[in-house]
């Protein structure tokens, strides 16, 4: 059986709004195994982004534990969590967040060099990813010269650059038209499955959700299997 890459155990997250405590996550338990891509659905404001941020070690839970590749994050300091995130997790957001002053290739090279890879190997890896995404001829273009779909494909390549074990995607096609969205999502899914990644994809698109291995609904702070 494939190993558990992401494990959430009793995860809680509460925000203070004025005098009111808003419980966004209430005792979330979740396991995602290598090779499994899970859809996360639910109404706007339900806390899907919060769940992904907690799972991706971008913000700490108020209770419970997040375990990535068998390593519990709760006992780690900031440097330890950064290391765990950098080497195990790839993120794709609704908006691409590419660095506008860098080319497509350079946007993929930068995170690899931050992780300690040399320039030559980082450029080679970036070139391979862009080729797999059909963007070889656009490698030297800056984001402002790319279409929305091309920008998001570069963002996907960047998320996969450091060969993560876990992919977290927050409405990765939310800013794209339906035809472009379908194409981008197909590429994302193909690459994730080809690499045997564990993945959680937050989406409002029922067609995209249905193409994944299972669907979980976040509502009222709890996860419900659909």
Number of C-alpha atoms within 10 A of each C-alpha: 5 11 13 18 23 25 22 21 15 16 23 23 22 15 12 9 8 7 6 8 10 13 15 21 27 18 17 20 16 16 15 20 21 20 21 21 26 23 24 27 25 18 13 10 11 18 21 24 18 17 24 20 17 20 27 24 21 13 13 18 21 14 17 17 22 24 19 22 17 12 15 15 20 16 10 13 10 11 9 13 18 15 14 20 20 18 15 19 27 25 21 24 21 17 17 21 13 20 15 12 11 17 21 31 26 22 24 30 26 19 17 25 16 11 12 10 15 12 13 11 13 22 19 12 21 28 21 16 23 22 15 13 18 14 19 16 9 18 19 14 15 19 23 14 14 15 10 19 19 20 20 28 26 28 25 29 28 28 22 28 21 25 18 20 23 32 24 24 24 20 20 25 27 16 16 16 11 12 9 15 20 15 13 21 18 14 17 22 17 12 18 22 16 10 15 18 25 26 29 24 24 29 22 17 15 11 10 18 20 12 15 17 12 15 22 19 19 23 18 15 21 19 20 14 9 9
